Amino acid sequence: MNGKRFTRRDFLKGATVGAAGVAMAACIPAETAAPASDMPAEEGVTLRFMSRPHSQLAQEVFPDLIADNFTANTDPPINVNVETAASGWADKLVTSMIAGDAVDIFQAWPDIFYVWVAKDLILDIQPYVDRDLTQADLDDFIEAQWTRLRIRGIRVGMPKYIDVRCMAYNKDLFDEYGVAYPSNFGADWDWQEFTAMAEALTQDKDGDGAIDLWGSRIVATSSAEFFGWLRAFGGDYVNPNDDTDCWLDEPASQEAMNWVFENMWVKEPNPFIRPEDVSGTYDDFVSGRVAIPWFNVRPAQQAEQVGQEINWDYAHVPSGPVRRDALGDADAWSIWNGSSHPDEAWQFINFLSGPVFQELGTLRSEGSLPIRKSLMSKAVDVYREEFPAVADKHLEIIPEMMEMGYLENVIWFKDNAAAFELIGPAMERIFNLGDADPSLMIEVCAEVEAYQASLE
Amino acid sequence: MAQAVSENSPARGRLALSPQARVNIAGYLFITPWILKFLTLNAGAMIVSLGISLFKTDFFTTFDFIGFDNYTRLFRDPLFWKSLSVTAYYAFGMVPLALVFSLVIALLLNQNVKFQGVYRVVYYLPSIVSGVAVAILWKYLLQPRWGLINQGLALVGIEGPKWLFSTTWAMPAFILMGVWAAGGNMLLYLAGLQGIPTDLYHAASIDGANAWHRFWRITLPMLTPTIYFNLIISIIGAWQIFTQSYIITAGGPDNSTLTMVLLLYRKGFQQFHFGYASAIAWVLFTIVMLFTVLIVRSSEAWVFYAGEVRG
């Protein structure tokens, strides 16, 4: 046969040329479809906003809320495309930043900010704040959270809401075992009183020789959840003045860790539930397995998950030997450093943290705790009105926490992910497995410090 | 004369193709979508990642060429060796068990039983459920005190292990999950089983072969192409295990479920060491490639193709 054979080499050549052609064609910018964000300012701009709403309602209403209360008041118009964050959003966002195609505005929190600021990914909004916000505006933010959003020398964003921690207690179980409720909803109790209550409430209810009701649950392997207990004893994760200095080996931190370790792994019976016995925060609480769990203050969520199934209420975290401390984390809206529209993005995040959106979006749509002091008392009324299942609870704990001023943020290591690569497994051994005591942290801290000190 | 025939042939003016060439073209056309996808989406990324593995880079502030430093650093990193041993444990534990388990299920489902279709769907279902959903489901099942598995074991007087709260039992728990999701293998075995000519079984029965002989001498050899395919796919998948350790244990307790891809993810997306993460990816690729080549090379010795003539 004289016909030319179609070989595998021919095929691959053809396929490669074809694929390259397709790829190159895809790279040629369309002449007519310039990105909306590159339009002249007179015609308005369109911002891309990655939203992480905490409720279905918020996801549905945010676009209209923004259009009606923000875009409608801008001239030339600043349109906002609301893009709901998908799972793994942080990784995807980093990837799109590398590709130079990230959203203009996103929501994150301090441990992410800490890393991303070091990588120069976040716009410093301090100049805008200095230019546009009055002292009255600044005074209306919860001070500790506002302060905490200044990270590594820049202001990373405008606060979105406050994520705060408290205790909850099951009144039915307190009544059943004759234990007095925390006085003043825990405003007066300390760690010793709390421990004594937890011991009294730890029971083998069915008499089979195994504990099935524990006094409390302390989450010890998460830095964000545990640092408050360390500070209550006078310790911390990291030296507040030196982000390479691990403080888990300090005597006060060791004392706090020993207190949890003993109540979890040494005492018989153990008043603090071990991680292996945990089914889930709400599940354990509602089913009467944990009497005084550690909670986020999220009335909307608690109305749905706990509601009236048991007789319960909120309580302040107990004070430690040194002070009272709990997480009050400020999530924030930030601007990507590569945004083409930083001025418009600033206007938008200033709106998001403003009183209108904080009430309509954060409080009423999401059920989250607003960042503005002026909305705190209103928040209690709104929660009672919107979530009848928690209307009889001591929601005043929210403004009380702000007044008592014990809400703080965790401080991170210089390279926190690397530090936690060493600290995490050690914490698991101490608190999840119970096969090492807190003194293990002394040698781990030495390793952490050696690495952190070696960083540029 | 030959010229005259050729000029009058209806094929004149068209590319003269032999029957074999036509078959080849058809084959290439079938794989064209995959080739195009590979060339446009995968090949470029792979080449770039190979290049990145020679740099110290976070993609934003640093891009320093360091040659093979990432690789030499990798071999001095205890976490890398830990993740390698954890992943190898999973691959060598899960793959044989999953292959045997799915074969047994396929053999059972190949019998003429009532509700055969229902059973097939039930066993296949786990392999189409999202990895995240499976991970969350198993987290509950494996809960030491309240989980269904230990509750079931307690019914027969066995005190179940602490599973995900034990450095010894966490990886066996993952292997159990992997075996449970072997429905894909099962389906291929079923297809393979139904392709075995029944004449072979009839002839063997006439010759006095019992059920074991028929399985050992007919079923298993005739299934070896399917076993071969399942083995390669399972090995590749097993070395890439990520979702379970990311969702359920975050690599714990005490790094006992720290797999290579989880380490890669942490180094890349949490610590921004993208050059180092790329080096891990290439070491993983090399390991998977080695096993694949080993299986392909050895296949001549143990894979039997019906109709194949061996010299």
Boltz contact constraints between the chains, C-beta under 6 A:
constraints:
  - contact:
      token1: [A, 1]
      token2: [B, 16]
      max_distance: 6.0
  - contact:
      token1: [A, 3]
      token2: [B, 15]
      max_distance: 6.0
  - contact:
      token1: [A, 3]
      token2: [B, 16]
      max_distance: 6.0
  - contact:
      token1: [A, 6]
      token2: [B, 21]
      max_distance: 6.0
  - contact:
      token1: [A, 11]
      token2: [B, 28]
      max_distance: 6.0
  - contact:
      token1: [A, 15]
      token2: [B, 35]
      max_distance: 6.0
  - contact:
      token1: [A, 19]
      token2: [B, 36]
      max_distance: 6.0
  - contact:
      token1: [A, 19]
      token2: [B, 39]
      max_distance: 6.0
  - contact:
      token1: [A, 19]
      token2: [B, 40]
      max_distance: 6.0
  - contact:
      token1: [A, 23]
      token2: [B, 40]
      max_distance: 6.0
  - contact:
      token1: [A, 91]
      token2: [B, 269]
      max_distance: 6.0
  - contact:
      token1: [A, 98]
      token2: [B, 59]
      max_distance: 6.0
  - contact:
      token1: [A, 119]
      token2: [B, 58]
      max_distance: 6.0
  - contact:
      token1: [A, 119]
      token2: [B, 60]
      max_distance: 6.0
  - contact:
      token1: [A, 119]
      token2: [B, 61]
      max_distance: 6.0
  - contact:
      token1: [A, 120]
      token2: [B, 60]
      max_distance: 6.0
  - contact:
      token1: [A, 120]
      token2: [B, 61]
      max_distance: 6.0
  - contact:
      token1: [A, 276]
      token2: [B, 144]
      max_distance: 6.0
  - contact:
      token1: [A, 276]
      token2: [B, 162]
      max_distance: 6.0
  - contact:
      token1: [A, 276]
      token2: [B, 165]
      max_distance: 6.0
  - contact:
      token1: [A, 277]
      token2: [B, 145]
      max_distance: 6.0
  - contact:
      token1: [A, 279]
      token2: [B, 146]
      max_distance: 6.0
  - contact:
      token1: [A, 417]
      token2: [B, 270]
      max_distance: 6.0
  - contact:
      token1: [A, 417]
      token2: [B, 271]
      max_distance: 6.0
  - contact:
      token1: [A, 418]
      token2: [B, 271]
      max_distance: 6.0
  - contact:
      token1: [A, 425]
      token2: [B, 254]
      max_distance: 6.0
  - contact:
      token1: [A, 425]
      token2: [B, 255]
      max_distance: 6.0
  - contact:
      token1: [A, 428]
      token2: [B, 252]
      max_distance: 6.0
  - contact:
      token1: [A, 428]
      token2: [B, 253]
      max_distance: 6.0
  - contact:
      token1: [A, 428]
      token2: [B, 254]
      max_distance: 6.0
  - contact:
      token1: [A, 429]
      token2: [B, 254]
      max_distance: 6.0
  - contact:
      token1: [A, 432]
      token2: [B, 253]
      max_distance: 6.0
  - contact:
      token1: [A, 433]
      token2: [B, 253]
      max_distance: 6.0
